[in-house]
């Protein structure tokens, strides 16, 4: 049985995030954790990581917009 799980990004997952991003066909440096973390004072991170049977299969870079 396939099990999906969605996990809120945390700094402990940075290497997993960047490794996945390095192999993505549509990757951009804007979503590399070094870039995002450098600019973290400008936004509240709300990024998600999607796992299928404990294997990382997707990333959702996101932030919370303050009104």
Predicted model as a PDB file, atoms N, CA, C, CB and O in Angstrom, pLDDT in the B-factor column:
MODEL        1                                                                  
ATOM      1  N   UNK A   1       0.837  -1.180   0.000  1.00 88.00           N  
ATOM      2  CA  UNK A   1       0.000   0.000   0.000  1.00 88.00           C  
ATOM      3  C   UNK A   1       0.887   1.251   0.000  1.00 88.00           C  
ATOM      4  CB  UNK A   1      -0.955  -0.006   1.220  1.00 88.00           C  
ATOM      5  O   UNK A   1       1.843   1.343   0.771  1.00 88.00           O  
ATOM      6  N   UNK A   2       0.568   2.190  -0.852  1.00 93.00           N  
ATOM      7  CA  UNK A   2       1.317   3.445  -0.934  1.00 93.00           C  
ATOM      8  C   UNK A   2       0.814   4.435   0.101  1.00 93.00           C  
ATOM      9  CB  UNK A   2       1.209   4.051  -2.341  1.00 93.00           C  
ATOM     10  O   UNK A   2      -0.390   4.620   0.279  1.00 93.00           O  
ATOM     11  N   UNK A   3       1.759   5.065   0.777  1.00 95.00           N  
ATOM     12  CA  UNK A   3       1.413   6.046   1.800  1.00 95.00           C  
ATOM     13  C   UNK A   3       2.110   7.362   1.501  1.00 95.00           C  
ATOM     14  CB  UNK A   3       1.795   5.536   3.205  1.00 95.00           C  
ATOM     15  O   UNK A   3       3.337   7.432   1.439  1.00 95.00           O  
ATOM     16  N   UNK A   4       1.311   8.402   1.318  1.00 97.00           N  
ATOM     17  CA  UNK A   4       1.848   9.743   1.149  1.00 97.00           C  
ATOM     18  C   UNK A   4       1.903  10.427   2.504  1.00 97.00           C  
ATOM     19  CB  UNK A   4       0.996  10.564   0.150  1.00 97.00           C  
ATOM     20  O   UNK A   4       1.033  10.221   3.350  1.00 97.00           O  
ATOM     21  N   UNK A   5       2.917  11.232   2.700  1.00 97.00           N  
ATOM     22  CA  UNK A   5       2.971  12.095   3.880  1.00 97.00           C  
ATOM     23  C   UNK A   5       3.502  13.456   3.447  1.00 97.00           C  
ATOM     24  CB  UNK A   5       3.867  11.472   5.008  1.00 97.00           C  
ATOM     25  O   UNK A   5       4.377  13.558   2.587  1.00 97.00           O  
ATOM     26  N   UNK A   6       2.960  14.480   4.054  1.00 98.00           N  
ATOM     27  CA  UNK A   6       3.376  15.858   3.783  1.00 98.00           C  
ATOM     28  C   UNK A   6       3.977  16.405   5.062  1.00 98.00           C  
ATOM     29  CB  UNK A   6       2.175  16.750   3.288  1.00 98.00           C  
ATOM     30  O   UNK A   6       3.348  16.401   6.120  1.00 98.00           O  
ATOM     31  N   UNK A   7       5.215  16.878   4.940  1.00 97.00           N  
ATOM     32  CA  UNK A   7       5.975  17.325   6.108  1.00 97.00           C  
ATOM     33  C   UNK A   7       6.344  18.791   5.923  1.00 97.00           C  
ATOM     34  CB  UNK A   7       7.252  16.453   6.318  1.00 97.00           C  
ATOM     35  O   UNK A   7       6.784  19.197   4.848  1.00 97.00           O  
ATOM     36  N   UNK A   8       6.167  19.572   6.963  1.00 97.00           N  
ATOM     37  CA  UNK A   8       6.618  20.952   6.949  1.00 97.00           C  
ATOM     38  C   UNK A   8       8.137  20.977   6.931  1.00 97.00           C  
ATOM     39  CB  UNK A   8       6.067  21.731   8.167  1.00 97.00           C  
ATOM     40  O   UNK A   8       8.779  20.271   7.708  1.00 97.00           O  
ATOM     41  N   UNK A   9       8.713  21.780   6.056  1.00 96.00           N  
ATOM     42  CA  UNK A   9      10.170  21.867   5.955  1.00 96.00           C  
ATOM     43  C   UNK A   9      10.770  22.312   7.280  1.00 96.00           C  
ATOM     44  CB  UNK A   9      10.579  22.837   4.834  1.00 96.00           C  
ATOM     45  O   UNK A   9      10.225  23.180   7.962  1.00 96.00           O  
ATOM     46  N   UNK A  10      11.898  21.708   7.637  1.00 95.00           N  
ATOM     47  CA  UNK A  10      12.709  22.167   8.762  1.00 95.00           C  
ATOM     48  C   UNK A  10      14.173  22.102   8.340  1.00 95.00           C  
ATOM     49  CB  UNK A  10      12.449  21.304  10.050  1.00 95.00           C  
ATOM     50  O   UNK A  10      14.524  21.381   7.406  1.00 95.00           O  
ATOM     51  N   UNK A  11      15.007  22.842   9.018  1.00 94.00           N  
ATOM     52  CA  UNK A  11      16.419  22.929   8.656  1.00 94.00           C  
ATOM     53  C   UNK A  11      17.115  21.569   8.679  1.00 94.00           C  
ATOM     54  CB  UNK A  11      17.131  23.879   9.592  1.00 94.00           C  
ATOM     55  O   UNK A  11      18.114  21.384   7.984  1.00 94.00           O  
ATOM     56  N   UNK A  12      16.617  20.628   9.453  1.00 96.00           N  
ATOM     57  CA  UNK A  12      17.217  19.298   9.494  1.00 96.00           C  
ATOM     58  C   UNK A  12      17.035  18.551   8.172  1.00 96.00           C  
ATOM     59  CB  UNK A  12      16.615  18.487  10.634  1.00 96.00           C  
ATOM     60  O   UNK A  12      17.726  17.564   7.919  1.00 96.00           O  
ATOM     61  N   UNK A  13      16.118  19.012   7.336  1.00 96.00           N  
ATOM     62  CA  UNK A  13      15.844  18.381   6.043  1.00 96.00           C  
ATOM     63  C   UNK A  13      16.483  19.127   4.875  1.00 96.00           C  
ATOM     64  CB  UNK A  13      14.351  18.287   5.824  1.00 96.00           C  
ATOM     65  O   UNK A  13      16.207  18.806   3.719  1.00 96.00           O  
ATOM     66  N   UNK A  14      17.323  20.106   5.153  1.00 96.00           N  
ATOM     67  CA  UNK A  14      17.901  20.945   4.096  1.00 96.00           C  
ATOM     68  C   UNK A  14      18.680  20.139   3.068  1.00 96.00           C  
ATOM     69  CB  UNK A  14      18.808  21.992   4.704  1.00 96.00           C  
ATOM     70  O   UNK A  14      18.547  20.385   1.869  1.00 96.00           O  
ATOM     71  N   UNK A  15      19.480  19.195   3.506  1.00 97.00           N  
ATOM     72  CA  UNK A  15      20.276  18.422   2.542  1.00 97.00           C  
ATOM     73  C   UNK A  15      19.388  17.557   1.666  1.00 97.00           C  
ATOM     74  CB  UNK A  15      21.299  17.545   3.270  1.00 97.00           C  
ATOM     75  O   UNK A  15      19.664  17.399   0.477  1.00 97.00           O  
ATOM     76  N   UNK A  16      18.320  16.990   2.234  1.00 97.00           N  
ATOM     77  CA  UNK A  16      17.363  16.214   1.437  1.00 97.00           C  
ATOM     78  C   UNK A  16      16.678  17.106   0.406  1.00 97.00           C  
ATOM     79  CB  UNK A  16      16.308  15.548   2.349  1.00 97.00           C  
ATOM     80  O   UNK A  16      16.509  16.718  -0.749  1.00 97.00           O  
ATOM     81  N   UNK A  17      16.287  18.303   0.834  1.00 97.00           N  
ATOM     82  CA  UNK A  17      15.639  19.275  -0.052  1.00 97.00           C  
ATOM     83  C   UNK A  17      16.563  19.612  -1.227  1.00 97.00           C  
ATOM     84  CB  UNK A  17      15.263  20.565   0.731  1.00 97.00           C  
ATOM     85  O   UNK A  17      16.162  19.526  -2.387  1.00 97.00           O  
ATOM     86  N   UNK A  18      17.796  19.994  -0.914  1.00 96.00           N  
ATOM     87  CA  UNK A  18      18.738  20.411  -1.953  1.00 96.00           C  
ATOM     88  C   UNK A  18      19.124  19.261  -2.879  1.00 96.00           C  
ATOM     89  CB  UNK A  18      19.985  20.995  -1.316  1.00 96.00           C  
ATOM     90  O   UNK A  18      19.313  19.472  -4.077  1.00 96.00           O  
ATOM     91  N   UNK A  19      19.242  18.060  -2.344  1.00 97.00           N  
ATOM     92  CA  UNK A  19      19.557  16.893  -3.176  1.00 97.00           C  
ATOM     93  C   UNK A  19      18.431  16.642  -4.172  1.00 97.00           C  
ATOM     94  CB  UNK A  19      19.788  15.637  -2.299  1.00 97.00           C  
ATOM     95  O   UNK A  19      18.682  16.415  -5.355  1.00 97.00           O  
ATOM     96  N   UNK A  20      17.195  16.683  -3.694  1.00 96.00           N  
ATOM     97  CA  UNK A  20      16.048  16.491  -4.578  1.00 96.00           C  
ATOM     98  C   UNK A  20      16.011  17.587  -5.633  1.00 96.00           C  
ATOM     99  CB  UNK A  20      14.735  16.476  -3.774  1.00 96.00           C  
ATOM    100  O   UNK A  20      15.784  17.310  -6.811  1.00 96.00           O  
ATOM    101  N   UNK A  21      16.230  18.815  -5.221  1.00 95.00           N  
ATOM    102  CA  UNK A  21      16.208  19.957  -6.133  1.00 95.00           C  
ATOM    103  C   UNK A  21      17.290  19.839  -7.200  1.00 95.00           C  
ATOM    104  CB  UNK A  21      16.384  21.258  -5.355  1.00 95.00           C  
ATOM    105  O   UNK A  21      17.078  20.239  -8.345  1.00 95.00           O  
ATOM    106  N   UNK A  22      18.440  19.298  -6.837  1.00 95.00           N  
ATOM    107  CA  UNK A  22      19.543  19.180  -7.792  1.00 95.00           C  
ATOM    108  C   UNK A  22      19.222  18.225  -8.938  1.00 95.00           C  
ATOM    109  CB  UNK A  22      20.796  18.715  -7.079  1.00 95.00           C  
ATOM    110  O   UNK A  22      19.855  18.286  -9.992  1.00 95.00           O  
ATOM    111  N   UNK A  23      18.250  17.348  -8.738  1.00 94.00           N  
ATOM    112  CA  UNK A  23      17.872  16.391  -9.779  1.00 94.00           C  
ATOM    113  C   UNK A  23      16.571  16.749 -10.481  1.00 94.00           C  
ATOM    114  CB  UNK A  23      17.752  15.019  -9.185  1.00 94.00           C  
ATOM    115  O   UNK A  23      16.164  16.056 -11.414  1.00 94.00           O  
ATOM    116  N   UNK A  24      15.917  17.814 -10.050  1.00 92.00           N  
ATOM    117  CA  UNK A  24      14.638  18.211 -10.639  1.00 92.00           C  
ATOM    118  C   UNK A  24      14.857  18.893 -11.995  1.00 92.00           C  
ATOM    119  CB  UNK A  24      13.873  19.153  -9.682  1.00 92.00           C  
ATOM    120  O   UNK A  24      15.774  19.698 -12.157  1.00 92.00           O  
ATOM    121  N   UNK A  25      14.010  18.560 -12.950  1.00 91.00           N  
ATOM    122  CA  UNK A  25      14.133  19.130 -14.292  1.00 91.00           C  
ATOM    123  C   UNK A  25      13.745  20.603 -14.337  1.00 91.00           C  
ATOM    124  CB  UNK A  25      13.276  18.350 -15.266  1.00 91.00           C  
ATOM    125  O   UNK A  25      14.227  21.347 -15.191  1.00 91.00           O  
ATOM    126  N   UNK A  26      12.887  21.023 -13.434  1.00 88.00           N  
ATOM    127  CA  UNK A  26      12.402  22.401 -13.443  1.00 88.00           C  
ATOM    128  C   UNK A  26      12.943  23.221 -12.267  1.00 88.00           C  
ATOM    129  CB  UNK A  26      10.885  22.410 -13.417  1.00 88.00           C  
ATOM    130  O   UNK A  26      12.314  24.189 -11.840  1.00 88.00           O  
ATOM    131  N   UNK A  27      14.098  22.835 -11.754  1.00 89.00           N  
ATOM    132  CA  UNK A  27      14.671  23.509 -10.583  1.00 89.00           C  
ATOM    133  C   UNK A  27      15.196  24.894 -10.934  1.00 89.00           C  
ATOM    134  CB  UNK A  27      15.796  22.667  -9.984  1.00 89.00           C  
ATOM    135  O   UNK A  27      15.573  25.167 -12.074  1.00 89.00           O  
ATOM    136  N   UNK A  28      15.210  25.749  -9.938  1.00 91.00           N  
ATOM    137  CA  UNK A  28      15.780  27.084 -10.058  1.00 91.00           C  
ATOM    138  C   UNK A  28      16.545  27.401  -8.768  1.00 91.00           C  
ATOM    139  CB  UNK A  28      14.664  28.153 -10.333  1.00 91.00           C  
ATOM    140  O   UNK A  28      16.182  26.924  -7.693  1.00 91.00           O  
ATOM    141  N   UNK A  29      17.584  28.193  -8.882  1.00 92.00           N  
ATOM    142  CA  UNK A  29      18.378  28.541  -7.697  1.00 92.00           C  
ATOM    143  C   UNK A  29      17.529  29.242  -6.643  1.00 92.00           C  
ATOM    144  CB  UNK A  29      19.558  29.434  -8.092  1.00 92.00           C  
ATOM    145  O   UNK A  29      17.888  29.238  -5.466  1.00 92.00           O  
ATOM    146  N   UNK A  30      16.433  29.830  -7.035  1.00 91.00           N  
ATOM    147  CA  UNK A  30      15.579  30.548  -6.093  1.00 91.00           C  
ATOM    148  C   UNK A  30      15.009  29.632  -5.012  1.00 91.00           C  
ATOM    149  CB  UNK A  30      14.448  31.225  -6.838  1.00 91.00           C  
ATOM    150  O   UNK A  30      14.632  30.099  -3.937  1.00 91.00           O  
ATOM    151  N   UNK A  31      14.943  28.317  -5.296  1.00 92.00           N  
ATOM    152  CA  UNK A  31      14.378  27.378  -4.343  1.00 92.00           C  
ATOM    153  C   UNK A  31      15.444  26.577  -3.590  1.00 92.00           C  
ATOM    154  CB  UNK A  31      13.448  26.438  -5.055  1.00 92.00           C  
ATOM    155  O   UNK A  31      15.108  25.722  -2.770  1.00 92.00           O  
ATOM    156  N   UNK A  32      16.726  26.847  -3.861  1.00 94.00           N  
ATOM    157  CA  UNK A  32      17.800  26.192  -3.123  1.00 94.00           C  
ATOM    158  C   UNK A  32      17.752  26.705  -1.687  1.00 94.00           C  
ATOM    159  CB  UNK A  32      19.205  26.462  -3.783  1.00 94.00           C  
ATOM    160  O   UNK A  32      17.567  27.900  -1.461  1.00 94.00           O  
ATOM    161  N   UNK A  33      17.913  25.828  -0.740  1.00 94.00           N  
ATOM    162  CA  UNK A  33      17.761  26.231   0.666  1.00 94.00           C  
ATOM    163  C   UNK A  33      18.773  27.288   1.081  1.00 94.00           C  
ATOM    164  CB  UNK A  33      17.895  25.023   1.572  1.00 94.00           C  
ATOM    165  O   UNK A  33      18.456  28.129   1.921  1.00 94.00           O  
ATOM    166  N   UNK A  34      19.968  27.277   0.528  1.00 93.00           N  
ATOM    167  CA  UNK A  34      20.936  28.316   0.879  1.00 93.00           C  
ATOM    168  C   UNK A  34      20.406  29.696   0.510  1.00 93.00           C  
ATOM    169  CB  UNK A  34      22.278  28.060   0.178  1.00 93.00           C  
ATOM    170  O   UNK A  34      20.544  30.645   1.282  1.00 93.00           O  
ATOM    171  N   UNK A  35      19.801  29.809  -0.668  1.00 93.00           N  
ATOM    172  CA  UNK A  35      19.236  31.080  -1.115  1.00 93.00           C  
ATOM    173  C   UNK A  35      18.029  31.450  -0.256  1.00 93.00           C  
ATOM    174  CB  UNK A  35      18.835  31.004  -2.605  1.00 93.00           C  
ATOM    175  O   UNK A  35      17.914  32.582   0.213  1.00 93.00           O  
ATOM    176  N   UNK A  36      17.131  30.483  -0.056  1.00 90.00           N  
ATOM    177  CA  UNK A  36      15.919  30.767   0.719  1.00 90.00           C  
ATOM    178  C   UNK A  36      16.245  31.119   2.166  1.00 90.00           C  
ATOM    179  CB  UNK A  36      14.974  29.569   0.679  1.00 90.00           C  
ATOM    180  O   UNK A  36      15.657  32.039   2.734  1.00 90.00           O  
ATOM    181  N   UNK A  37      17.182  30.387   2.759  1.00 90.00           N  
ATOM    182  CA  UNK A  37      17.531  30.652   4.154  1.00 90.00           C  
ATOM    183  C   UNK A  37      18.260  31.987   4.306  1.00 90.00           C  
ATOM    184  CB  UNK A  37      18.397  29.520   4.706  1.00 90.00           C  
ATOM    185  O   UNK A  37      18.092  32.670   5.316  1.00 90.00           O  
ATOM    186  N   UNK A  38      19.060  32.359   3.323  1.00 92.00           N  
ATOM    187  CA  UNK A  38      19.753  33.652   3.361  1.00 92.00           C  
ATOM    188  C   UNK A  38      18.746  34.800   3.412  1.00 92.00           C  
ATOM    189  CB  UNK A  38      20.678  33.808   2.132  1.00 92.00           C  
ATOM    190  O   UNK A  38      18.983  35.818   4.063  1.00 92.00           O  
ATOM    191  N   UNK A  39      17.621  34.623   2.719  1.00 89.00           N  
ATOM    192  CA  UNK A  39      16.591  35.665   2.657  1.00 89.00           C  
ATOM    193  C   UNK A  39      15.449  35.429   3.639  1.00 89.00           C  
ATOM    194  CB  UNK A  39      16.037  35.753   1.258  1.00 89.00           C  
ATOM    195  O   UNK A  39      14.386  36.035   3.506  1.00 89.00           O  
ATOM    196  N   UNK A  40      15.654  34.573   4.604  1.00 86.00           N  
ATOM    197  CA  UNK A  40      14.565  34.198   5.517  1.00 86.00           C  
ATOM    198  C   UNK A  40      14.059  35.352   6.383  1.00 86.00           C  
ATOM    199  CB  UNK A  40      15.023  33.082   6.409  1.00 86.00           C  
ATOM    200  O   UNK A  40      12.974  35.263   6.957  1.00 86.00           O  
ATOM    201  N   UNK A  41      14.829  36.424   6.480  1.00 88.00           N  
ATOM    202  CA  UNK A  41      14.363  37.584   7.246  1.00 88.00           C  
ATOM    203  C   UNK A  41      13.281  38.350   6.489  1.00 88.00           C  
ATOM    204  CB  UNK A  41      15.537  38.518   7.566  1.00 88.00           C  
ATOM    205  O   UNK A  41      12.642  39.235   7.058  1.00 88.00           O  
ATOM    206  N   UNK A  42      13.069  38.025   5.221  1.00 88.00           N  
ATOM    207  CA  UNK A  42      12.104  38.739   4.381  1.00 88.00           C  
ATOM    208  C   UNK A  42      10.756  38.037   4.274  1.00 88.00           C  
ATOM    209  CB  UNK A  42      12.673  38.925   3.006  1.00 88.00           C  
ATOM    210  O   UNK A  42       9.798  38.621   3.767  1.00 88.00           O  
ATOM    211  N   UNK A  43      10.665  36.784   4.746  1.00 89.00           N  
ATOM    212  CA  UNK A  43       9.411  36.045   4.627  1.00 89.00           C  
ATOM    213  C   UNK A  43       9.336  34.978   5.714  1.00 89.00           C  
ATOM    214  CB  UNK A  43       9.280  35.403   3.225  1.00 89.00           C  
ATOM    215  O   UNK A  43      10.345  34.606   6.313  1.00 89.00           O  
ATOM    216  N   UNK A  44       8.133  34.498   5.951  1.00 91.00           N  
ATOM    217  CA  UNK A  44       7.912  33.390   6.874  1.00 91.00           C  
ATOM    218  C   UNK A  44       7.764  32.121   6.037  1.00 91.00           C  
ATOM    219  CB  UNK A  44       6.643  33.634   7.782  1.00 91.00           C  
ATOM    220  O   UNK A  44       6.809  31.973   5.275  1.00 91.00           O  
ATOM    221  N   UNK A  45       8.704  31.228   6.187  1.00 93.00           N  
ATOM    222  CA  UNK A  45       8.733  30.008   5.387  1.00 93.00           C  
ATOM    223  C   UNK A  45       7.564  29.094   5.746  1.00 93.00           C  
ATOM    224  CB  UNK A  45      10.064  29.270   5.585  1.00 93.00           C  
ATOM    225  O   UNK A  45       7.261  28.897   6.923  1.00 93.00           O  
ATOM    226  N   UNK A  46       6.917  28.544   4.735  1.00 94.00           N  
ATOM    227  CA  UNK A  46       5.825  27.582   4.918  1.00 94.00           C  
ATOM    228  C   UNK A  46       5.981  26.432   3.929  1.00 94.00           C  
ATOM    229  CB  UNK A  46       4.443  28.270   4.739  1.00 94.00           C  
ATOM    230  O   UNK A  46       4.993  25.827   3.514  1.00 94.00           O  
ATOM    231  N   UNK A  47       7.216  26.132   3.553  1.00 96.00           N  
ATOM    232  CA  UNK A  47       7.492  25.118   2.549  1.00 96.00           C  
ATOM    233  C   UNK A  47       7.136  23.721   3.043  1.00 96.00           C  
ATOM    234  CB  UNK A  47       8.952  25.168   2.148  1.00 96.00           C  
ATOM    235  O   UNK A  47       7.185  23.430   4.238  1.00 96.00           O  
ATOM    236  N   UNK A  48       6.773  22.863   2.084  1.00 98.00           N  
ATOM    237  CA  UNK A  48       6.369  21.500   2.381  1.00 98.00           C  
ATOM    238  C   UNK A  48       7.198  20.512   1.573  1.00 98.00           C  
ATOM    239  CB  UNK A  48       4.880  21.308   2.095  1.00 98.00           C  
ATOM    240  O   UNK A  48       7.694  20.829   0.491  1.00 98.00           O  
ATOM    241  N   UNK A  49       7.338  19.313   2.117  1.00 98.00           N  
ATOM    242  CA  UNK A  49       8.017  18.224   1.422  1.00 98.00           C  
ATOM    243  C   UNK A  49       7.042  17.049   1.373  1.00 98.00           C  
ATOM    244  CB  UNK A  49       9.375  17.826   2.136  1.00 98.00           C  
ATOM    245  O   UNK A  49       6.404  16.721   2.374  1.00 98.00           O  
ATOM    246  N   UNK A  50       6.933  16.425   0.215  1.00 98.00           N  
ATOM    247  CA  UNK A  50       5.989  15.338   0.018  1.00 98.00           C  
ATOM    248  C   UNK A  50       6.764  14.031  -0.123  1.00 98.00           C  
ATOM    249  CB  UNK A  50       5.093  15.594  -1.227  1.00 98.00           C  
ATOM    250  O   UNK A  50       7.682  13.923  -0.937  1.00 98.00           O  
ATOM    251  N   UNK A  51       6.383  13.053   0.672  1.00 98.00           N  
ATOM    252  CA  UNK A  51       7.030  11.753   0.667  1.00 98.00           C  
ATOM    253  C   UNK A  51       6.025  10.678   0.249  1.00 98.00           C  
ATOM    254  CB  UNK A  51       7.625  11.435   2.056  1.00 98.00           C  
ATOM    255  O   UNK A  51       4.851  10.735   0.614  1.00 98.00           O  
ATOM    256  N   UNK A  52       6.497   9.714  -0.509  1.00 98.00           N  
ATOM    257  CA  UNK A  52       5.717   8.533  -0.869  1.00 98.00           C  
ATOM    258  C   UNK A  52       6.496   7.341  -0.335  1.00 98.00           C  
ATOM    259  CB  UNK A  52       5.468   8.428  -2.440  1.00 98.00           C  
ATOM    260  O   UNK A  52       7.614   7.070  -0.774  1.00 98.00           O  
ATOM    261  N   UNK A  53       5.898   6.633   0.613  1.00 96.00           N  
ATOM    262  CA  UNK A  53       6.580   5.500   1.253  1.00 96.00           C  
ATOM    263  C   UNK A  53       7.971   5.900   1.748  1.00 96.00           C  
ATOM    264  CB  UNK A  53       6.691   4.319   0.271  1.00 96.00           C  
ATOM    265  O   UNK A  53       8.939   5.163   1.557  1.00 96.00           O  
ATOM    266  N   UNK A  54       8.063   7.060   2.379  1.00 93.00           N  
ATOM    267  CA  UNK A  54       9.283   7.606   2.988  1.00 93.00           C  
ATOM    268  C   UNK A  54      10.333   8.055   1.976  1.00 93.00           C  
ATOM    269  CB  UNK A  54       9.890   6.580   3.896  1.00 93.00           C  
ATOM    270  O   UNK A  54      11.457   8.378   2.360  1.00 93.00           O  
ATOM    271  N   UNK A  55       9.987   8.081   0.697  1.00 97.00           N  
ATOM    272  CA  UNK A  55      10.893   8.594  -0.339  1.00 97.00           C  
ATOM    273  C   UNK A  55      10.399   9.976  -0.758  1.00 97.00           C  
ATOM    274  CB  UNK A  55      10.965   7.620  -1.577  1.00 97.00           C  
ATOM    275  O   UNK A  55       9.218  10.152  -1.057  1.00 97.00           O  
ATOM    276  N   UNK A  56      11.298  10.950  -0.778  1.00 97.00           N  
ATOM    277  CA  UNK A  56      10.939  12.309  -1.167  1.00 97.00           C  
ATOM    278  C   UNK A  56      10.556  12.334  -2.635  1.00 97.00           C  
ATOM    279  CB  UNK A  56      12.099  13.289  -0.892  1.00 97.00           C  
ATOM    280  O   UNK A  56      11.349  11.941  -3.491  1.00 97.00           O  
ATOM    281  N   UNK A  57       9.334  12.798  -2.937  1.00 97.00           N  
ATOM    282  CA  UNK A  57       8.846  12.824  -4.316  1.00 97.00           C  
ATOM    283  C   UNK A  57       8.417  14.212  -4.778  1.00 97.00           C  
ATOM    284  CB  UNK A  57       7.693  11.875  -4.461  1.00 97.00           C  
ATOM    285  O   UNK A  57       8.120  14.397  -5.958  1.00 97.00           O  
ATOM    286  N   UNK A  58       8.376  15.190  -3.877  1.00 96.00           N  
ATOM    287  CA  UNK A  58       7.964  16.527  -4.287  1.00 96.00           C  
ATOM    288  C   UNK A  58       8.274  17.588  -3.245  1.00 96.00           C  
ATOM    289  CB  UNK A  58       6.497  16.538  -4.587  1.00 96.00           C  
ATOM    290  O   UNK A  58       8.363  17.317  -2.047  1.00 96.00           O  
ATOM    291  N   UNK A  59       8.435  18.800  -3.745  1.00 96.00           N  
ATOM    292  CA  UNK A  59       8.684  19.970  -2.901  1.00 96.00           C  
ATOM    293  C   UNK A  59       7.656  21.040  -3.219  1.00 96.00           C  
ATOM    294  CB  UNK A  59      10.123  20.516  -3.106  1.00 96.00           C  
ATOM    295  O   UNK A  59       7.244  21.196  -4.368  1.00 96.00           O  
ATOM    296  N   UNK A  60       7.246  21.774  -2.200  1.00 95.00           N  
ATOM    297  CA  UNK A  60       6.355  22.914  -2.393  1.00 95.00           C  
ATOM    298  C   UNK A  60       6.980  24.102  -1.676  1.00 95.00           C  
ATOM    299  CB  UNK A  60       4.902  22.617  -1.859  1.00 95.00           C  
ATOM    300  O   UNK A  60       6.742  24.307  -0.485  1.00 95.00           O  
ATOM    301  N   UNK A  61       7.787  24.896  -2.405  1.00 94.00           N  
ATOM    302  CA  UNK A  61       8.324  26.111  -1.781  1.00 94.00           C  
ATOM    303  C   UNK A  61       7.173  27.079  -1.528  1.00 94.00           C  
ATOM    304  CB  UNK A  61       9.425  26.775  -2.682  1.00 94.00           C  
ATOM    305  O   UNK A  61       6.385  27.364  -2.430  1.00 94.00           O  
ATOM    306  N   UNK A  62       7.080  27.576  -0.311  1.00 93.00           N  
ATOM    307  CA  UNK A  62       5.956  28.452   0.024  1.00 93.00           C  
ATOM    308  C   UNK A  62       6.332  29.407   1.148  1.00 93.00           C  
ATOM    309  CB  UNK A  62       4.727  27.625   0.424  1.00 93.00           C  
ATOM    310  O   UNK A  62       7.270  29.164   1.907  1.00 93.00           O  
ATOM    311  N   UNK A  63       5.586  30.485   1.234  1.00 91.00           N  
ATOM    312  CA  UNK A  63       5.761  31.409   2.340  1.00 91.00           C  
ATOM    313  C   UNK A  63       4.405  31.966   2.747  1.00 91.00           C  
ATOM    314  CB  UNK A  63       6.733  32.548   1.961  1.00 91.00           C  
ATOM    315  O   UNK A  63       3.447  31.954   1.974  1.00 91.00           O  
ATOM    316  N   UNK A  64       4.351  32.450   3.967  1.00 91.00           N  
ATOM    317  CA  UNK A  64       3.146  33.070   4.501  1.00 91.00           C  
ATOM    318  C   UNK A  64       3.252  34.561   4.230  1.00 91.00           C  
ATOM    319  CB  UNK A  64       2.964  32.774   6.035  1.00 91.00           C  
ATOM    320  O   UNK A  64       4.239  35.200   4.593  1.00 91.00           O  
ATOM    321  N   UNK A  65       2.241  35.100   3.599  1.00 82.00           N  
ATOM    322  CA  UNK A  65       2.247  36.525   3.289  1.00 82.00           C  
ATOM    323  C   UNK A  65       1.579  37.283   4.425  1.00 82.00           C  
ATOM    324  CB  UNK A  65       1.532  36.808   1.942  1.00 82.00           C  
ATOM    325  O   UNK A  65       0.445  36.998   4.808  1.00 82.00           O  
ATOM    326  N   UNK A  66       2.314  38.254   4.952  1.00 75.00           N  
ATOM    327  CA  UNK A  66       1.749  39.121   5.987  1.00 75.00           C  
ATOM    328  C   UNK A  66       0.932  40.197   5.309  1.00 75.00           C  
ATOM    329  CB  UNK A  66       2.861  39.748   6.883  1.00 75.00           C  
ATOM    330  O   UNK A  66       1.357  40.779   4.311  1.00 75.00           O  
ATOM    331  N   UNK A  67      -0.239  40.458   5.852  1.00 64.00           N  
ATOM    332  CA  UNK A  67      -1.108  41.509   5.268  1.00 64.00           C  
ATOM    333  C   UNK A  67      -0.722  42.872   5.727  1.00 64.00           C  
ATOM    334  CB  UNK A  67      -2.555  41.268   5.616  1.00 64.00           C  
ATOM    335  O   UNK A  67      -1.347  43.856   5.333  1.00 64.00           O  
TER     336      UNK A  67                                                      
ENDMDL                                                                          
END                                                                             
